[in-house]
Amino acid sequence: MAIVAANTVGRRADRIESLLSARLFVEPQLADDRITFVSNLSGHLSLYAMDASGGVPEPLLPPQMALQNPDLVGGELFHVLPGLGLILVMIDADGDENYVPHVIPLEGGFPEPLAAEMFAGGRSHLVEVDDDAEIAFFSVESREQSVERAVRVHLPTRAAEAIWESQYGAYVAAWNPDHSRVALIDGYTMGDVVLYEVDEAGGRQMLYGTPIEERDPGTEHPLSGFRSAHGVTSGAGILLTTTLYDDTGSLAFLDLSRPGEVEPIAIAGLAHDGVGELEGLEHLDDDRYSLTYNIDGCSWVYAGTFDEGTRSFSVDRVLVGEGELAGGVLHGLHYDRGSGRFVAAFCTATSPTQLHVLAAEESSPTTLTRERALGLAPELLSAGEDASFESHDGLRVSARLYLPSPELGYEGARPLVYYVHGGPQSQERPDFAWFSMPLVQILTLEGFAVFVPNARGSTGYGLDYSTRVDRDWGGLDRLDHVHAMTEVLPNDDRVDTARAGVVGRSYGGYMTLTLAARHPELWRGAIDMFGPYDLFTFMDRIPETWKPYFALAVGDPEKDADFLIDRSPKTHIGDISCPLLVIQGQNDPRVVERESRDVVEQLRGLGREVDYLVFEDEGHDVLKLANRVRCYEAITAFFSQHLS
């Protein structure tokens, strides 16, 4: 007999807590028959371990200490070092994102700072660890000036040294086996990446690309699109991903004896089809690597071998994308060289994150967890449907429409919630793990239709698509949303666009304010979650190391002042006519609390209806369980009131 969740009808809080009862299991690492992972078992994110055969998770950090969303960390959140009996973990203060590396014993304990003098006063990111050499590479952002340093730490001795610094990254990309050569990258805007190394004299030797300060005005420079890289076992070169030969990404090889030349690598054995891109490359062992693809928002991962002599890559195993691990999103895949096994975290739009162990030989994965929305049968949740459309200028825009399950018995056209993701160079995917999908599900349970577009500027559809938002915030991207609301969605009789609200987070909050102000006739309500309001104050308040990027990707506050005034929601805010809810984390370093307070104060000064919800112990996200319940309740209640 099917469970029809009759016990939660009209009981929104119960439905929210039912959805959030599914705990997170993400970023797993497997070593010595133990799995270490991040979970919110205690109500906030922390570090746990359990046997690879299953069992009760064991906490590894003090109960009051909260970790942050790994997607925001900018590198690894933690790394297990079994040879040293330690775990390296990046810790901030309740979402302020000023990460500092710490170490704890394998069995857990109180964190101790790693090389405290090197990282003091900085915002650090764990880029990668060479397990064989026991060397960790970090990127350290200054909090006082636009400078980032590449730092190398010899973990057994904890000796730290700075390799190079730059205002555009100095991000360690690859190294040769004996660490005599280390390749670094600087990135200017999306896909505009150069590769270089530090020479014996202490200067910079370019491996590929022209530094921005050496470019002639008006000269075109190809976007390399370098994303991931690894020094091959021979030490002769670097295997990397690039968009030089395919806008959606491909493999290439850079011979260190021939700087400036990148050779394409043929890939044989891929099994997927659809629209997407190559996301990353990970080294497994010797000449074996994994390739991660994002296809129509879903994860595919392959294992295969790189043949340096023939410059080819042969896939021999599909790790993710088929069978139980299909139609969803990967949240960590780790290879254990000792056993040849993999551990993966995976979820879909309707299934929470689960931990799976993949045997050394190809076989069905062993699932270690059984997370579910408590008391809600899966058929009551919405899997969504493809709702991609041709936009105002003929560009294809990927989108999904989530409608209430027929099992819920709603009749007639449903009021519409229009959801805009952050980034803008990000993507909304069938991903139950973080904030968006549980919100989508509670809204559909409450009878709303939810439209989720990946407008131009989104990732997942090639570099050209992703860069179409650069220096055009609030331009053609805004018109994609307007076109969907005026020319696409009104043709669907299941959706009532006369009862529509818009909500977005971060850049999505910026777009929410922009749409509500410049197209007020479309909306009955709007929810801005930590969105930029005044592009001048926003870019003045972000961390110093981010300012060079935003000056290139959004606009220079001095040279592009008229443009930034026109594209700031502040300029048009007086035209907002619908009620507004603003949500903000007090410790947010990306869109500081003052930015959201400015919106609230100006609109209240104009006599408009504005509610303001601030979470004192959150940053650029809402992660803690009690806060998420309160946040979802506020959003759902707001739309229930204003879209009825």
C-alpha positions in Angstrom: 0.0 0.0 0.0 1.4 3.4 -1.0 2.2 6.0 1.7 0.2 9.1 0.8 1.6 11.4 3.4 -1.9 12.3 4.5 -0.4 13.0 8.0 1.5 16.0 6.6 -1.2 17.6 4.5 -1.6 21.2 5.7 1.4 20.7 8.1 4.2 22.5 6.3 6.7 22.3 9.2 6.3 18.6 9.3 7.0 18.3 5.5 10.1 20.5 5.8 11.5 18.5 8.7 10.6 15.3 6.8 12.7 16.4 3.8 15.6 17.6 6.0 15.6 14.4 8.1 17.8 13.0 5.3 21.3 13.5 6.4 24.2 14.5 4.1 27.0 12.2 3.3 29.5 14.0 1.0 33.2 14.2 0.0 34.1 10.6 1.2 37.7 9.4 1.3 38.7 5.7 1.6 41.9 4.5 3.3 42.8 1.4 5.3 39.3 0.1 5.1 37.9 3.3 6.7 35.7 5.9 5.1 36.1 9.5 6.2 33.3 11.9 5.1 31.4 15.1 5.8 27.9 14.9 7.2 25.4 17.0 9.1 24.5 14.2 11.5 24.7 16.6 14.4 22.7 19.3 12.8 25.7 21.1 11.2 28.5 19.9 8.9 31.3 18.0 10.6 33.8 15.2 10.0 33.0 11.6 10.6 34.5 8.1 9.9 33.2 4.6 9.7 34.3 1.2 8.5 34.1 0.6 4.8 31.8 -2.3 5.4 29.3 0.0 7.2 28.6 0.8 10.8 27.9 3.7 13.1 29.7 6.9 12.1 32.2 8.2 14.6 32.6 12.0 15.1 36.1 13.3 14.5 35.7 17.0 15.5 34.5 18.7 18.7 30.6 18.9 18.6 30.5 22.8 18.6 32.7 23.1 15.6 31.0 23.5 12.2 32.5 22.9 8.8 31.3 24.7 5.7 29.8 23.7 2.3 32.6 22.0 0.4 31.4 23.7 -2.8 32.3 27.1 -1.4 35.7 26.2 0.0 37.8 26.5 -3.2 39.8 23.2 -2.9 39.6 20.2 -0.6 37.7 20.6 2.7 39.9 17.8 4.3 42.5 15.2 3.3 43.2 12.0 5.1 47.0 11.2 5.6 47.1 7.6 6.9 50.9 7.4 6.6 51.2 10.3 9.1 48.2 9.3 11.2 46.6 12.7 10.6 43.7 14.4 8.8 44.2 17.8 7.4 41.0 19.9 7.6 40.1 23.5 6.6 38.2 25.4 9.3 36.6 28.8 9.4 34.3 30.7 11.8 30.6 30.1 11.1 30.7 30.9 7.4 33.2 33.8 7.3 35.3 31.7 4.8 38.6 32.7 6.4 39.8 29.1 6.2 42.8 28.1 8.2 44.5 24.6 7.8 44.4 22.4 10.9 45.4 18.8 11.7 43.7 16.2 13.8 44.6 12.6 14.6 43.0 9.9 12.4 40.8 8.9 15.2 39.7 12.5 15.7 40.5 15.1 18.3 40.9 18.9 18.8 42.3 20.6 15.8 45.8 22.2 15.9 46.9 24.9 13.4 49.3 23.8 10.6 52.3 26.0 10.1 50.4 28.8 11.8 52.8 31.6 10.9 52.5 31.0 7.2 48.7 31.0 7.2 48.1 33.7 9.8 45.9 36.5 8.6 45.1 34.8 5.3 42.2 33.0 3.7 43.6 29.7 2.7 42.5 26.9 0.4 43.9 23.3 0.3 44.6 22.9 -3.5 45.9 19.3 -3.6 48.1 16.8 -1.7 50.8 14.6 -3.1 50.2 11.5 -0.9 53.5 9.8 -1.9 55.7 12.8 -1.2 53.5 13.9 1.7 53.4 17.5 0.4 50.4 19.8 0.4 49.8 22.8 -1.8 47.8 25.7 -0.7 46.5 29.0 -2.1 46.6 31.8 0.5 44.6 35.0 -0.1 45.7 38.2 1.7 42.9 39.9 3.6 44.5 43.3 3.1 45.6 43.5 -0.5 44.9 41.8 -3.9 47.6 39.2 -3.6 47.4 35.4 -3.6 50.3 33.1 -2.7 51.1 29.5 -3.7 52.4 27.7 -0.6 54.0 24.3 -0.3 54.1 22.4 3.0 56.2 19.3 3.7 53.7 17.6 6.0 56.1 15.4 8.1 58.1 18.4 9.2 55.4 21.0 8.7 57.9 23.2 7.0 56.1 25.7 4.7 57.5 27.8 1.9 55.9 30.4 -0.5 56.4 29.5 -4.2 55.0 32.5 -6.0 52.4 35.2 -5.6 50.0 37.0 -8.0 46.8 39.0 -7.9 45.3 36.6 -10.4 45.7 33.2 -8.7 49.2 31.6 -8.4 47.2 28.4 -8.1 49.2 25.2 -8.2 48.1 23.1 -11.1 50.6 20.2 -11.5 54.1 19.0 -10.6 56.6 16.5 -11.9 57.3 13.4 -9.7 60.3 14.7 -8.0 58.8 18.2 -7.4 61.6 19.9 -9.2 59.0 21.6 -11.4 55.7 23.0 -10.3 53.2 24.5 -12.8 50.9 27.3 -11.6 47.9 29.0 -13.2 46.6 32.5 -13.2 43.0 33.1 -14.2 41.4 36.4 -15.3 37.9 35.6 -16.3 36.0 32.3 -17.1 38.3 30.2 -19.3 41.0 32.9 -19.6 43.8 31.0 -17.9 47.6 31.0 -18.4 50.1 28.3 -17.2 53.6 29.0 -15.9 56.4 27.9 -13.6 59.0 29.5 -11.4 62.5 29.2 -13.0 65.8 28.5 -11.3 66.5 32.2 -11.1 63.2 32.8 -9.2 61.5 34.4 -12.2 58.3 33.3 -14.1 58.6 31.1 -17.2 55.4 30.9 -19.2 54.3 27.4 -20.3 51.2 28.5 -22.1 49.4 31.8 -22.7 50.2 35.5 -22.5 50.0 37.2 -19.1 47.3 40.0 -19.0 49.8 42.7 -18.2 51.8 41.8 -21.4 48.8 41.8 -23.8 48.4 44.4 -26.5 45.1 46.2 -26.4 42.7 44.8 -29.0 44.6 41.6 -29.5 42.6 38.4 -29.3 43.9 35.7 -27.0 42.4 32.2 -27.2 40.7 31.0 -24.0 42.6 28.0 -22.9 39.9 26.8 -20.5 42.4 24.9 -18.4 40.6 23.2 -15.5 42.5 20.3 -14.1 46.0 19.0 -14.7 48.5 16.4 -13.6 52.1 15.8 -14.2 52.5 12.5 -15.9 54.6 9.7 -14.4 57.5 10.1 -16.9 58.0 13.7 -15.7 58.0 14.9 -19.4 54.8 16.8 -19.4 51.3 17.6 -18.1 48.0 16.0 -18.9 45.2 18.6 -18.7 41.7 19.5 -19.7 41.2 22.4 -22.0 38.7 24.1 -24.3 41.2 24.9 -27.0 40.0 22.1 -29.3 36.4 21.6 -28.1 34.2 24.3 -26.4 32.8 21.6 -24.1 36.3 20.4 -23.0 38.8 17.8 -24.1 42.1 16.3 -23.0 45.4 17.7 -24.0 49.1 17.2 -23.3 51.8 19.8 -22.8 55.3 18.7 -23.3 57.5 20.6 -20.8 60.3 20.7 -23.4 58.0 22.7 -25.8 56.3 25.5 -23.9 53.4 27.1 -25.8 52.4 23.9 -27.5 49.4 21.9 -26.4 48.6 18.6 -28.2 45.0 17.2 -28.3 44.4 13.8 -26.8 41.9 11.4 -28.4 39.5 9.7 -25.9 38.0 6.3 -26.8 35.2 4.5 -25.0 32.8 7.2 -23.7 29.3 5.9 -23.2 27.2 9.0 -22.7 25.3 11.3 -25.1 23.5 14.6 -24.5 24.6 18.2 -23.9 27.3 18.9 -21.4 31.0 19.3 -20.8 34.2 17.7 -19.4 34.5 18.9 -15.8 37.7 17.4 -14.5 40.6 15.0 -14.5 41.8 13.1 -11.4 44.9 10.9 -11.1 44.3 7.4 -9.8 47.6 5.5 -10.1 50.5 5.3 -12.5 49.0 6.1 -16.0 45.4 5.7 -14.9 43.0 8.6 -14.4 39.3 9.3 -14.0 37.4 11.8 -16.2 34.3 13.5 -14.9 31.6 14.8 -17.2 28.5 16.9 -16.6 25.9 15.8 -19.1 22.5 17.4 -19.0 23.2 18.3 -15.4 24.0 14.6 -14.5 27.4 13.2 -13.5 29.3 10.7 -15.5 32.7 9.4 -14.4 35.1 7.1 -16.4 38.3 5.3 -15.4 40.9 4.8 -18.1 44.6 4.8 -19.2 46.6 7.6 -20.8 49.2 6.3 -23.3 51.9 9.0 -23.5 53.5 7.5 -26.5 50.4 7.5 -28.7 48.9 10.5 -27.0 45.6 8.7 -26.5 43.2 8.0 -23.6 41.3 4.7 -23.4 38.2 4.4 -21.1 37.8 0.9 -19.6 35.2 1.4 -16.9 32.1 3.6 -16.3 32.2 4.5 -12.6 29.2 6.8 -12.5 26.4 7.4 -14.9 24.8 4.0 -15.3 22.8 1.7 -13.1 22.3 2.8 -9.5 24.6 5.8 -10.0 22.6 7.4 -12.9 20.5 10.5 -13.3 22.0 12.5 -10.5 25.0 14.4 -9.1 28.3 13.1 -7.7 29.5 14.7 -4.4 32.9 13.1 -4.1 34.7 10.1 -5.6 37.9 8.8 -4.1 40.2 6.0 -5.2 42.0 3.8 -2.6 45.2 2.6 -4.2 45.7 0.0 -1.5 42.5 -1.9 -2.3 41.7 -0.7 -5.8 38.2 0.3 -4.6 36.3 3.6 -5.0 34.0 5.3 -2.6 31.4 7.7 -4.0 28.7 10.1 -2.7 25.7 10.4 -5.1 22.2 11.8 -5.1 19.3 12.7 -7.5 16.5 15.2 -7.4 14.4 12.9 -5.3 17.0 10.7 -3.5 19.3 12.2 -0.8 23.1 11.6 -0.8 24.2 8.0 -0.3 27.6 6.5 0.2 28.6 3.7 -2.2 31.7 1.5 -2.4 32.7 0.3 -5.9 34.8 -2.9 -5.9 38.1 -3.1 -7.7 36.5 -5.3 -10.4 33.5 -4.0 -12.2 30.3 -4.9 -10.4 27.3 -3.2 -8.9 28.2 -0.8 -6.1 27.6 -1.6 -2.4 25.4 1.1 -0.9 26.2 1.8 2.8 23.5 4.3 3.6 19.7 4.5 3.2 18.9 8.1 3.6 15.3 9.1 2.8 12.8 11.9 3.3 11.1 10.6 6.5 7.5 9.7 6.1 7.3 10.9 2.5 7.0 8.2 -0.2 9.3 8.9 -3.2 6.3 9.1 -5.5 5.2 12.3 -3.6 8.4 14.1 -4.7 8.9 15.7 -8.1 11.6 14.4 -10.5 11.1 17.4 -12.8 10.9 17.4 -16.5 12.9 19.0 -19.3 11.6 22.5 -20.1 14.5 23.8 -22.2 13.5 26.6 -24.5 14.7 28.8 -27.4 15.3 32.3 -26.0 14.8 35.8 -27.4 17.8 35.6 -29.7 17.5 31.9 -30.6 19.9 30.6 -28.0 18.9 27.3 -26.4 18.4 27.7 -22.6 18.4 24.5 -20.5 15.6 24.4 -17.9 13.6 22.1 -15.8 10.0 22.3 -14.5 9.1 20.7 -11.3 5.3 20.1 -10.8 3.5 18.7 -7.8 3.2 14.9 -7.9 -0.2 13.7 -9.2 -0.4 11.7 -6.0 -0.9 14.9 -4.0 -4.3 15.6 -5.7 -3.8 19.2 -6.7 -6.1 20.5 -9.4 -5.8 23.3 -11.9 -2.9 25.5 -13.0 -0.4 25.8 -10.2 1.1 29.1 -8.9 4.6 29.5 -10.1 7.9 30.0 -8.3 10.7 31.1 -10.6 14.1 30.0 -9.2 17.3 31.7 -10.3 20.6 30.0 -9.3 23.8 31.7 -8.1 27.1 32.1 -9.7 26.2 33.3 -12.4 28.7 30.7 -13.6 27.1 27.8 -11.9 24.3 25.4 -12.7 21.1 24.0 -11.2 21.2 20.2 -11.3 19.1 17.2 -10.0 20.9 17.6 -6.7 19.3 16.8 -3.4 22.5 17.6 -1.4 22.4 21.3 -0.7 19.9 24.1 -0.4 18.0 24.3 -3.7 16.5 20.9 -4.3 14.9 20.4 -0.8 13.4 23.8 -1.3 12.1 22.8 -4.7 10.5 19.7 -3.2 8.8 21.5 -0.3 7.4 24.0 -2.7 6.0 21.3 -5.0 4.6 19.5 -1.9 2.8 22.7 -1.1 1.3 22.9 -4.5 3.6 25.2 -6.4 5.2 24.7 -9.8 8.9 25.5 -9.8 10.7 26.6 -12.9 14.5 26.3 -12.8 16.4 27.8 -15.8 20.1 27.7 -16.5 20.2 31.0 -18.4 23.2 32.1 -20.4 26.3 32.3 -18.2 25.5 29.0 -16.6 28.1 26.3 -16.5 27.6 22.8 -17.9 27.0 23.7 -21.6 30.5 24.7 -22.8 32.8 27.7 -22.3 31.1 29.9 -24.9 27.7 29.6 -23.1 29.4 30.3 -19.7 31.1 33.4 -20.8 28.0 35.1 -22.3 27.3 36.8 -19.0 30.7 38.4 -18.6 30.4 42.2 -18.5 26.7 41.8 -19.2 25.1 41.2 -15.7 21.5 42.1 -16.0 21.5 42.2 -19.8 20.8 39.3 -22.1 20.7 37.0 -19.1 17.8 39.1 -17.7 16.0 38.9 -21.1 16.3 35.0 -21.0 14.1 35.1 -17.8 11.7 37.7 -19.2 11.3 35.6 -22.4 10.6 32.5 -20.4 8.0 34.4 -18.3 6.2 36.1 -21.2 6.7 33.7 -24.2 7.3 30.2 -22.9 5.6 29.5 -19.6 2.2 31.1 -20.5 1.8 28.4 -23.1 1.8 25.7 -20.4 -1.7 25.4 -19.0 -0.4 23.6 -16.0 1.3 26.8 -14.8 -0.4 30.0 -13.7 2.0 32.8 -14.6 -0.5 35.4 -13.2 0.4 34.1 -9.8 4.2 34.1 -10.0 7.0 34.8 -7.6 10.8 34.9 -8.1 13.6 33.8 -5.7 17.3 33.6 -6.1 20.5 33.2 -4.1 23.7 35.3 -4.5 23.9 36.2 -8.2 20.3 34.8 -8.2 19.5 37.3 -5.5 20.9 40.0 -7.7 18.8 38.8 -10.6 15.7 38.6 -8.4 16.1 42.2 -7.4 16.7 43.2 -11.1 13.7 41.3 -12.4 11.4 42.6 -9.6 12.5 46.1 -10.2 12.7 46.2 -14.0 9.7 43.9 -14.7 7.4 44.4 -11.8 4.3 43.4 -13.8 5.5 39.8 -13.8 5.6 39.2 -10.0 3.4 39.0 -7.0 6.3 38.4 -4.6 10.2 38.2 -4.6 12.8 36.7 -2.3 16.3 37.9 -2.4 18.9 35.7 -0.7 22.2 37.5 -0.2 22.1 39.2 -3.6 24.2 42.2 -4.7 22.2 45.4 -4.6 24.6 48.1 -5.6 27.4 46.8 -7.8 29.7 49.6 -6.5 29.3 48.8 -2.9 29.2 45.1 -3.6 32.6 45.2 -5.3 34.0 47.5 -2.7 33.0 45.1 0.1 34.2 41.8 -1.3 37.6 40.4 -0.2 40.5 42.3 -1.8 41.7 39.3 -3.7 38.4 39.0 -5.6 38.4 42.6 -6.9 40.7 42.1 -9.9 38.4 39.3 -11.2 35.1 41.3 -10.7 36.7 44.3 -12.4 37.3 42.2 -15.5 34.2 40.0 -15.4 31.5 42.5 -14.2 32.9 46.0 -14.8 35.6 48.4 -13.5 34.1 50.8 -11.0 36.1 53.7 -12.5 36.1 52.9 -16.2 32.6 51.4 -16.4 30.7 53.6 -13.9 27.7 54.4 -16.1 27.3 50.7 -17.0 27.4 49.6 -13.4 24.9 52.2 -12.4 22.5 51.0 -15.0 22.9 47.4 -14.1 22.7 47.9 -10.3 19.3 46.9 -8.8 19.6 50.0 -6.6 19.1 52.3 -9.7 15.7 50.7 -10.4 14.6 49.6 -6.9 11.9 52.3 -6.6 9.9 50.4 -9.3 9.5 47.3 -7.1 5.8 47.0 -6.4 5.5 43.4 -5.0 6.2 42.4 -1.4 9.9 41.4 -0.8 11.6 39.0 1.6 15.4 39.4 2.1 17.4 36.6 3.7 21.1 37.1 4.7 23.9 35.4 6.7 25.6 37.7 9.2 29.1 36.3 8.5 28.8 36.4 4.7 32.1 37.6 3.1 30.8 37.5 -0.4 27.7 39.7 -0.1 28.1 41.3 3.3 25.1 41.9 5.5 25.3 45.6 5.0 24.5 45.1 1.3 21.2 43.4 2.1 20.4 45.9 4.9 20.7 48.7 2.3 18.0 47.0 0.2 15.7 46.7 3.2 16.2 50.2 4.5 15.7 51.9 1.1 12.5 50.1 0.3 11.1 50.6 3.8 12.0 54.3 3.4 9.8 54.2 0.3 6.9 52.6 2.2 7.3 49.2 0.6 6.5 45.8 2.2 9.8 44.2 3.1 10.6 41.4 5.6 14.2 40.8 6.7 15.6 37.5 8.0 19.2 37.4 9.2 21.0 34.3 10.4 23.7 35.2 13.0 25.7 32.0 12.6 25.7 31.6 8.8 27.8 32.9 5.9 27.0 32.7 2.2 24.7 29.8 2.7 22.1 28.4 5.2 23.6 25.1 6.4 22.6 24.5 10.1 19.5 22.3 10.5 17.5 24.7 12.7 18.3 27.6 10.3 17.3 25.7 7.2 14.0 24.7 8.8 13.3 28.4 9.6 14.5 29.5 6.2 12.3 27.1 4.2 9.3 27.9 6.4 9.8 31.6 5.8 10.1 31.1 2.0 7.2 28.8 1.7 4.9 30.9 4.0 5.8 34.0 2.0 4.9 32.5 -1.4 1.8 30.8 0.1 0.6 34.3 1.3 1.4 36.3 -1.8 0.8 33.8 -4.7 -2.6 32.4 -3.5 
